């Protein structure tokens, strides 16, 4: 099993020339700043690709524009000769310049076997081959998130790597699941405890060295006897647990919905907690992520009126390209993509005398807005409950952009399944969902939980395991 990695710039013992593909700049527009003392080259073909994408309606258009702005800020008014030799990369006013940035122009082939110039990837590889021939003593590395491009470049004698600077884990198995399960009786391993009653709540203070596991705020503890607790505070010397009743957790209700297992119960506890401003739910298809989030959202918007409105959005590969071709308003365009929301709304009222009538009534009573990710950037949502579905398809930069839209009094619920990534340049370890989970696991007002099981149906459970 791999071990956790810190997100840090790429560093080596000697100066290397890193050539960045366009998908790296789109994935992380700040990637140019993460190569320390090394030389960074941006192929002319990559600039052409960014220019072609910058004016589109896709979510990536804003990332392209930001990458172009960063390149322009670094190069500034440098002359062509200065750009060719490399312009110093500055990282803040007080930081000393480290590394250089240059533009790799199209290279004329000089007795070098080249790939057919039928696509931009091949053009970039051809230019790098010629650059290597002209600079035989330079260590050249192509950085791209395109696996096939890495394979082709290696076939042409070019060393290539994935972009790892924003990956916090080398093994997705190390990702926190939001709880620790202790076999047998939890108290058998505890030698010292100080229990107090404060305003009707029970707190257990236990020495930190009792546990060898990684601990963080709002993490759940449970054992085989029915004991459940939640980490309330954490220091180097002590862990304070909030004792929770197993029965009360299982009897929680949000808009008529009760949890089917203890994992859903713990998730619902986070969702309904007014002091938890960010909830991150992961799990297999059908584990209950969306219906729990929707039930809690309606409960907190209609019944307890903690929020003024619900904002529902999602990331999906086809959304950026296809939404513009759908007729109607933004909400009408988004409705086909957010079918999971309306499906679960129907499921919440399945036993009503008229399901359609109940759903229509709720849609009239609940200020539920379907929003496209394209129109979320730059906005600020106050007193809103924001549900972001399919978060596994977002890059770390994109997920930061969206979560920072939450204004005063707002709550964000992120839902995703790392086994169903549809974006070609993302993997479970590089997904924004993974990045957010690791980065914010110690946020005092945040919580994450990985749901277990597939309660949707016996068929769904069997298919999830065997297909």
C-alpha positions as CSV (number, residue, x, y, z in Angstrom):
1,X,0.0,0.0,0.0
2,X,1.3,3.5,-0.9
3,X,1.8,6.2,1.6
4,X,0.4,9.7,1.7
5,X,2.3,12.4,-0.2
6,X,2.5,16.1,0.5
7,X,1.6,18.4,-2.4
8,X,4.8,20.1,-3.3
9,X,6.7,21.5,-6.3
10,X,8.7,19.2,-8.5
11,X,12.3,19.2,-7.3
12,X,15.4,17.3,-8.5
13,X,19.1,17.6,-8.0
14,X,19.9,19.0,-11.4
15,X,18.2,21.5,-13.7
16,X,15.7,19.8,-16.0
17,X,13.7,21.2,-19.0
18,X,10.0,20.4,-18.4
19,X,7.7,20.8,-21.4
20,X,4.0,21.1,-20.4
21,X,1.1,19.8,-22.4
22,X,-2.1,21.8,-22.6
23,X,-4.1,19.4,-20.4
24,X,-1.6,20.1,-17.5
25,X,-2.3,23.9,-17.8
26,X,-6.0,23.2,-17.9
27,X,-5.9,20.8,-15.0
28,X,-3.9,23.3,-12.9
29,X,-3.4,26.8,-14.4
30,X,-0.7,27.5,-11.7
31,X,1.3,24.5,-12.7
32,X,4.0,26.7,-14.3
33,X,4.9,27.9,-10.8
34,X,5.5,24.4,-9.4
35,X,8.8,23.4,-11.1
36,X,11.2,25.3,-8.8
37,X,14.6,25.9,-10.3
38,X,13.9,24.1,-13.6
39,X,13.3,25.4,-17.0
40,X,9.7,25.3,-18.2
41,X,8.8,25.2,-22.0
42,X,5.4,25.9,-23.4
43,X,5.1,24.5,-27.0
44,X,3.6,26.9,-29.5
45,X,1.0,24.3,-30.3
46,X,-0.1,24.3,-26.7
47,X,-0.7,28.1,-26.8
48,X,-2.7,27.6,-30.0
49,X,-4.9,25.0,-28.2
50,X,-5.4,27.3,-25.2
51,X,-6.3,30.1,-27.6
52,X,-8.9,28.0,-29.3
53,X,-10.5,26.9,-26.0
54,X,-10.4,30.2,-24.1
55,X,-13.5,31.7,-25.6
56,X,-15.7,28.6,-25.3
57,X,-18.6,28.1,-23.0
58,X,-17.0,25.1,-21.4
59,X,-15.9,25.0,-17.8
60,X,-12.3,24.7,-19.0
61,X,-12.4,28.0,-20.8
62,X,-11.9,30.0,-17.6
63,X,-8.9,27.7,-16.8
64,X,-7.4,28.4,-20.2
65,X,-7.7,32.1,-19.7
66,X,-6.1,31.9,-16.3
67,X,-3.2,29.9,-17.7
68,X,-2.7,32.4,-20.5
69,X,-2.7,35.3,-18.0
70,X,-0.1,33.6,-15.8
71,X,2.2,33.0,-18.9
72,X,1.7,36.7,-19.9
73,X,2.5,38.0,-16.4
74,X,5.7,36.0,-16.3
75,X,6.9,36.9,-19.8
76,X,5.7,40.5,-19.5
77,X,7.6,42.8,-22.0
78,X,10.5,40.4,-22.5
79,X,12.1,40.5,-25.9
80,X,12.1,37.5,-28.3
81,X,15.7,36.8,-27.4
82,X,15.0,36.9,-23.7
83,X,12.1,34.6,-24.1
84,X,14.2,32.2,-26.1
85,X,16.9,32.1,-23.4
86,X,14.3,31.9,-20.6
87,X,12.4,34.5,-18.5
88,X,12.8,34.2,-14.7
89,X,9.7,32.8,-13.0
90,X,8.7,34.9,-9.9
91,X,6.5,33.6,-7.2
92,X,5.4,36.7,-5.2
93,X,7.0,40.1,-4.6
94,X,9.4,39.0,-1.9
95,X,10.3,35.5,-3.4
96,X,13.5,35.2,-5.3
97,X,13.0,34.1,-8.9
98,X,13.4,30.4,-9.5
99,X,13.5,28.7,-12.8
100,X,12.7,30.1,-16.2
101,X,9.9,30.1,-18.7
102,X,10.3,29.9,-22.5
103,X,8.1,29.2,-25.5
104,X,9.0,26.2,-27.7
105,X,8.4,27.3,-31.3
106,X,7.7,24.9,-34.1
107,X,10.9,23.0,-34.9
108,X,12.0,22.2,-38.5
109,X,12.8,18.5,-38.7
110,X,16.4,17.8,-39.4
111,X,16.8,14.1,-40.3
112,X,14.6,13.2,-37.4
113,X,11.9,10.6,-37.8
114,X,8.6,12.3,-37.1
115,X,5.0,11.3,-36.5
116,X,2.2,12.3,-38.9
117,X,1.2,15.9,-38.1
118,X,-2.5,14.9,-38.2
119,X,-3.1,16.1,-34.6
120,X,-1.6,18.5,-32.1
121,X,-0.1,15.8,-29.9
122,X,2.0,14.5,-32.7
123,X,3.1,18.1,-33.5
124,X,4.3,18.6,-29.9
125,X,6.2,15.3,-29.9
126,X,7.9,16.2,-33.2
127,X,9.0,19.5,-31.8
128,X,10.4,17.9,-28.7
129,X,12.3,15.3,-30.7
130,X,13.9,18.1,-32.7
131,X,14.6,20.1,-29.5
132,X,16.3,17.1,-28.0
133,X,18.4,16.7,-31.1
134,X,19.5,20.4,-30.9
135,X,20.2,20.2,-27.1
136,X,21.7,16.8,-26.6
137,X,23.1,17.6,-23.1
138,X,19.7,18.8,-21.7
139,X,17.5,16.5,-19.7
140,X,14.0,16.9,-21.3
141,X,10.8,15.7,-19.7
142,X,7.3,16.0,-21.3
143,X,4.6,16.5,-18.6
144,X,1.2,15.4,-19.8
145,X,-1.9,13.9,-18.3
146,X,-2.7,12.1,-21.5
147,X,-1.6,8.4,-21.1
148,X,-1.5,7.7,-24.8
149,X,0.6,10.8,-25.4
150,X,3.1,9.5,-22.8
151,X,3.2,6.2,-24.5
152,X,3.8,7.8,-28.0
153,X,6.5,10.1,-26.6
154,X,8.4,7.2,-25.0
155,X,8.2,5.4,-28.3
156,X,10.0,8.4,-29.8
157,X,12.7,8.4,-27.1
158,X,11.2,11.2,-25.0
159,X,11.0,10.8,-21.2
160,X,7.5,11.7,-20.1
161,X,5.6,12.0,-16.8
162,X,2.2,12.6,-15.3
163,X,1.7,15.8,-13.4
164,X,1.7,14.9,-9.7
165,X,2.3,18.2,-7.9
166,X,-1.3,18.4,-6.7
167,X,-1.7,14.7,-5.8
168,X,-1.8,14.2,-2.1
169,X,-2.1,10.4,-2.2
170,X,-0.1,7.8,-4.2
171,X,-2.7,5.1,-3.3
172,X,-6.4,5.8,-3.2
173,X,-6.7,3.2,-0.5
174,X,-5.1,5.7,1.9
175,X,-8.1,8.2,1.4
176,X,-9.9,8.7,4.6
177,X,-13.4,7.2,4.8
178,X,-14.6,9.4,7.6
179,X,-14.7,6.8,10.4
180,X,-12.7,4.3,12.4
181,X,-14.2,0.9,13.1
182,X,-12.8,-0.9,16.1
183,X,-13.3,-4.7,16.4
184,X,-15.0,-5.9,19.5
185,X,-15.5,-3.4,22.3
186,X,-13.9,0.0,21.9
187,X,-13.4,0.5,25.6
188,X,-11.2,-2.6,25.9
189,X,-8.4,-0.6,24.3
190,X,-8.8,2.5,26.5
191,X,-6.9,2.6,29.8
192,X,-7.7,6.2,30.8
193,X,-10.8,8.3,30.2
194,X,-12.4,11.4,31.7
195,X,-16.1,11.6,31.0
196,X,-18.1,14.8,31.4
197,X,-21.7,15.9,30.9
198,X,-22.1,19.3,29.3
199,X,-25.6,20.7,28.5
200,X,-27.0,17.2,28.1
201,X,-24.1,15.9,25.9
202,X,-21.6,13.3,27.0
203,X,-17.9,13.9,26.2
204,X,-15.1,11.4,26.6
205,X,-11.5,12.8,27.0
206,X,-8.9,10.2,26.1
207,X,-5.1,10.5,25.8
208,X,-4.0,10.9,22.2
209,X,-1.4,8.1,22.4
210,X,-4.1,5.6,23.0
211,X,-4.6,5.6,19.2
212,X,-2.0,4.8,16.5
213,X,-4.4,5.7,13.7
214,X,-4.6,9.1,12.0
215,X,-7.3,11.2,13.7
216,X,-9.0,14.4,12.6
217,X,-12.0,16.5,13.6
218,X,-15.6,15.2,13.0
219,X,-14.3,11.7,12.4
220,X,-16.6,8.9,13.7
221,X,-15.6,6.1,16.0
222,X,-17.7,2.9,16.1
223,X,-17.3,-0.7,17.3
224,X,-19.1,-4.0,17.1
225,X,-21.1,-3.4,20.3
226,X,-23.0,-0.4,19.0
227,X,-20.7,2.3,20.4
228,X,-20.6,5.5,18.2
229,X,-18.8,8.7,18.9
230,X,-17.5,11.7,16.9
231,X,-14.2,13.5,17.4
232,X,-15.2,16.9,18.9
233,X,-11.7,18.3,19.5
234,X,-8.2,17.2,19.0
235,X,-4.8,18.2,20.4
236,X,-1.3,16.6,20.5
237,X,-2.1,15.2,24.0
238,X,-5.8,14.5,24.0
239,X,-8.9,13.4,22.0
240,X,-12.3,14.6,23.0
241,X,-15.2,12.4,21.7
242,X,-18.8,13.4,21.6
243,X,-20.8,10.3,22.6
244,X,-23.7,9.5,20.2
245,X,-26.6,7.2,20.8
246,X,-26.8,4.4,18.1
247,X,-30.5,4.3,18.5
248,X,-31.0,8.0,18.1
249,X,-28.7,8.0,15.0
250,X,-30.8,5.3,13.4
251,X,-34.0,7.1,14.3
252,X,-33.0,10.4,12.7
253,X,-35.4,11.6,10.1
254,X,-35.0,14.2,7.3
255,X,-38.2,14.9,5.3
256,X,-39.5,11.5,6.1
257,X,-36.3,9.6,5.2
258,X,-34.6,7.4,7.8
259,X,-31.1,5.9,7.4
260,X,-30.9,2.2,6.4
261,X,-27.6,1.6,8.1
262,X,-25.1,3.2,10.5
263,X,-23.1,4.7,7.7
264,X,-26.1,6.5,6.3
265,X,-26.9,7.6,9.9
266,X,-23.5,9.1,10.4
267,X,-23.8,10.9,7.0
268,X,-27.2,12.3,8.0
269,X,-25.8,13.5,11.3
270,X,-23.2,15.5,9.3
271,X,-25.8,16.8,6.8
272,X,-28.2,18.0,9.5
273,X,-25.5,19.5,11.8
274,X,-25.8,23.4,11.5
275,X,-22.1,23.7,12.5
276,X,-20.9,21.6,9.6
277,X,-20.5,23.8,6.6
278,X,-19.0,21.3,4.2
279,X,-20.0,17.7,3.9
280,X,-18.3,15.3,1.5
281,X,-20.1,12.1,0.7
282,X,-18.5,9.3,-1.4
283,X,-19.6,5.8,-2.1
284,X,-20.7,3.4,-4.8
285,X,-23.6,4.0,-7.1
286,X,-26.9,3.5,-5.1
287,X,-25.3,3.9,-1.7
288,X,-27.7,6.8,-0.9
289,X,-25.6,9.9,-1.4
290,X,-28.0,11.9,-3.4
291,X,-31.3,11.0,-1.6
292,X,-29.7,11.7,1.8
293,X,-28.4,15.0,0.6
294,X,-31.7,16.0,-1.0
295,X,-33.8,15.0,2.0
296,X,-31.5,16.9,4.4
297,X,-31.6,19.9,2.1
298,X,-35.4,20.0,1.9
299,X,-35.6,19.5,5.7
300,X,-33.2,22.4,6.4
301,X,-34.8,24.7,3.8
302,X,-38.5,24.1,4.2
303,X,-39.0,22.7,7.8
304,X,-36.2,24.4,9.8
305,X,-35.6,27.3,7.3
306,X,-31.9,27.4,8.0
307,X,-31.3,28.2,4.3
308,X,-33.2,30.3,1.8
309,X,-32.6,28.1,-1.3
310,X,-31.1,24.9,-2.7
311,X,-28.5,25.2,-5.5
312,X,-28.1,21.9,-7.4
313,X,-25.4,21.4,-9.9
314,X,-23.1,18.7,-11.2
315,X,-20.1,18.0,-13.3
316,X,-20.4,15.7,-16.2
317,X,-18.3,15.3,-19.4
318,X,-21.0,16.1,-21.8
319,X,-22.5,19.0,-19.8
320,X,-20.0,21.6,-21.0
321,X,-20.4,20.9,-24.6
322,X,-24.1,19.9,-24.8
323,X,-26.0,22.3,-22.5
324,X,-25.9,25.0,-25.1
325,X,-27.8,22.9,-27.6
326,X,-30.7,22.2,-25.3
327,X,-33.7,24.4,-25.6
328,X,-35.2,26.6,-22.9
329,X,-33.9,28.5,-19.9
330,X,-30.8,27.6,-17.8
331,X,-33.0,25.6,-15.4
332,X,-34.7,23.8,-18.3
333,X,-31.3,23.1,-19.9
334,X,-29.9,21.7,-16.6
335,X,-32.9,19.5,-15.8
336,X,-32.0,16.5,-18.0
337,X,-28.5,16.5,-16.4
338,X,-29.9,16.7,-12.9
339,X,-32.3,13.8,-13.3
340,X,-30.8,12.2,-10.2
341,X,-32.2,15.1,-8.2
342,X,-35.7,14.8,-9.5
343,X,-35.6,11.0,-9.4
344,X,-34.7,11.1,-5.7
345,X,-37.4,13.7,-5.1
346,X,-39.9,11.2,-6.5
347,X,-38.4,8.5,-4.3
348,X,-38.9,10.6,-1.2
349,X,-42.7,10.8,-2.0
350,X,-43.1,7.3,-3.5
351,X,-45.7,6.4,-0.9
352,X,-47.8,9.5,-1.4
353,X,-51.3,9.3,-2.9
354,X,-50.1,11.3,-5.9
355,X,-46.3,11.2,-6.4
356,X,-46.4,13.7,-9.3
357,X,-48.6,16.0,-7.3
358,X,-46.3,15.8,-4.3
359,X,-43.2,16.5,-6.4
360,X,-44.9,19.4,-8.1
361,X,-45.9,20.8,-4.7
362,X,-42.4,20.5,-3.3
363,X,-40.9,22.1,-6.4
364,X,-43.2,25.1,-5.8
365,X,-42.5,25.2,-2.1
366,X,-38.8,24.6,-2.2
367,X,-36.6,27.2,-3.9
368,X,-34.7,24.6,-5.8
369,X,-32.4,26.0,-8.5
370,X,-30.6,24.0,-11.1
371,X,-27.4,25.8,-12.0
372,X,-24.7,25.0,-14.6
373,X,-21.1,25.1,-13.5
374,X,-20.5,27.4,-16.4
375,X,-22.5,30.2,-14.6
376,X,-21.3,29.5,-11.0
377,X,-17.9,31.1,-11.4
378,X,-17.7,34.6,-10.1
379,X,-20.9,34.4,-8.1
380,X,-21.5,34.3,-4.4
381,X,-24.4,32.4,-2.9
382,X,-25.6,33.6,0.5
383,X,-27.8,31.5,2.9
384,X,-27.8,28.7,0.3
385,X,-27.4,25.0,0.5
386,X,-25.3,24.0,-2.5
387,X,-25.3,20.4,-3.7
388,X,-22.6,19.5,-6.2
389,X,-23.1,16.0,-7.7
390,X,-20.4,14.0,-9.6
391,X,-17.5,15.8,-7.9
392,X,-15.1,13.1,-9.0
393,X,-15.0,14.7,-12.5
394,X,-13.7,18.0,-11.2
395,X,-10.0,19.0,-11.1
396,X,-8.6,20.3,-7.8
397,X,-8.6,23.9,-9.3
398,X,-12.2,23.6,-10.4
399,X,-13.5,22.3,-7.1
400,X,-11.7,25.1,-5.3
401,X,-13.3,27.6,-7.6
402,X,-16.8,26.2,-6.9
403,X,-16.6,25.8,-3.1
404,X,-15.3,29.3,-2.7
405,X,-18.6,30.5,-4.1
406,X,-20.2,29.7,-0.8
407,X,-21.1,33.0,0.9
408,X,-22.2,33.8,4.5
409,X,-24.6,31.2,6.0
410,X,-24.2,28.7,3.2
411,X,-23.4,25.0,3.3
412,X,-21.8,22.9,0.5
413,X,-22.6,19.2,0.0
414,X,-20.2,17.4,-2.4
415,X,-21.2,14.0,-3.8
416,X,-19.1,11.6,-5.8
417,X,-18.0,8.1,-6.7
418,X,-14.3,7.8,-7.4
419,X,-14.9,4.5,-9.3
420,X,-16.9,6.4,-12.0
421,X,-14.6,9.1,-13.3
422,X,-15.6,10.2,-16.8
423,X,-13.0,12.8,-17.4
424,X,-10.1,11.4,-19.5
425,X,-7.3,13.2,-17.7
426,X,-8.4,12.4,-14.2
427,X,-7.7,9.4,-12.0
428,X,-8.9,8.6,-8.5
429,X,-5.6,10.0,-7.0
430,X,-5.8,13.3,-9.1
431,X,-9.5,13.9,-8.8
432,X,-10.6,17.2,-7.1
433,X,-12.8,15.1,-4.9
434,X,-9.7,13.3,-3.5
435,X,-7.8,16.5,-3.2
436,X,-10.6,18.2,-1.3
437,X,-11.1,15.3,1.0
438,X,-7.5,15.2,2.0
439,X,-7.0,19.0,2.2
440,X,-10.1,19.7,4.3
441,X,-10.1,16.7,6.6
442,X,-9.0,18.9,9.5
443,X,-11.4,21.7,8.7
444,X,-13.3,22.3,12.0
445,X,-16.6,22.8,10.2
446,X,-16.3,20.0,7.6
447,X,-16.9,16.3,7.5
448,X,-16.4,13.5,5.1
449,X,-17.9,10.0,5.0
450,X,-17.7,7.0,2.6
451,X,-21.0,5.2,2.5
452,X,-21.1,1.4,2.5
453,X,-23.4,-1.0,0.7
454,X,-25.8,-0.5,-2.2
455,X,-29.3,-0.3,-0.7
456,X,-30.8,0.7,-4.1
457,X,-31.8,-2.9,-4.9
458,X,-30.4,-6.5,-4.7
459,X,-29.7,-6.2,-8.5
460,X,-27.7,-3.0,-8.1
461,X,-25.8,-4.5,-5.2
462,X,-24.9,-7.6,-7.1
463,X,-23.9,-5.6,-10.2
464,X,-21.7,-3.3,-8.2
465,X,-19.8,-6.2,-6.8
466,X,-19.5,-8.5,-9.8
467,X,-19.7,-6.4,-13.0
